[in-house]
């Protein structure tokens, strides 16, 4: 067994770990770049205005509440919109 054959497993492990570290740094850099584009984005005005208002029944508003049909949800939404606040 020569010296080169003895160190072959160690060399393969070192190359594998170096490649793994390179991929990790590449993903980290990509994440940092993609998040930096989101910092300057302002939400639309209607989103900010509606941020304080909580929905009465979120599941009912999307029509997922048990026992309610989509028509019932729309009728309730129209009634709530017409009611004075």
N, C-alpha and C positions, 0 to 999 in steps of 0.2 A: 504494500500500500504506500503510495507516494504521498508527499506533503500536500500536493494540490488536491488529492482525493479526500484527505482528512478534513480540509477546511471547506469543502464544497457545500455541505449542509448549512454551515454558518453563513457562507456567502449568499446562498439562496434566501435564507431568512432575512438577512440585512437588506437585500434588494427588494424583497416583498414588503418589509416594513417601511422602507423608503418610498415605495410606490403608494402604499396606503396613506402615509403622511402627506404625500403630494396631492392625492385625490381629496383628502380632508381639507387641506388648505385651499384647494381650488373651489370646493363647495362653499367654504366659509367666505371666500372672496366674492363668489357669485351671489350669495345671500346678502352680503353687505351692499353690493352694487344695486340689487333689486330693491332693497328697502330704502336706499337713499333717494330713489325716485318718488317714493310715497310721502316724504316729509313735507314737501311744498304744496301738496294737493289740499285745497280747501273743499269742504263738503258743500253741496248745493244749498241754497238758501232755504228751500222748503224742508230739507232734512234737519237743518238747525232749528227751524221754527217748530217742527214736530218732535224734537228730541225730548221736550219736557212732558209731552202728552203720552200717557201710557194707554195702550189699548185696553178696552174693558174685558174682552175675551179674545185673546189672540188666536186660539184654535177655531173659534166661531167665525172670526173675520176671514179666515182662509178657507172656511167651509169644511174643517176637519173635525168639528165637534160632533159627538155621537147624537143622533136623533134630530139633527138639523140638516135641511137640504140647502143647496146653494141659493135657491130662490128666497128662502126664509132669511138667510144672511143678508142678501141684497135688500130685501124689504126693511129689515131692521137697520141697516146702514143708512138707507134713505130717510127713515123716520128719525134717526139720530141727527142726521145732517140738517133736517128741516126744523128740528126743535131749537128754540132759542137757548142760548147759554148764559 
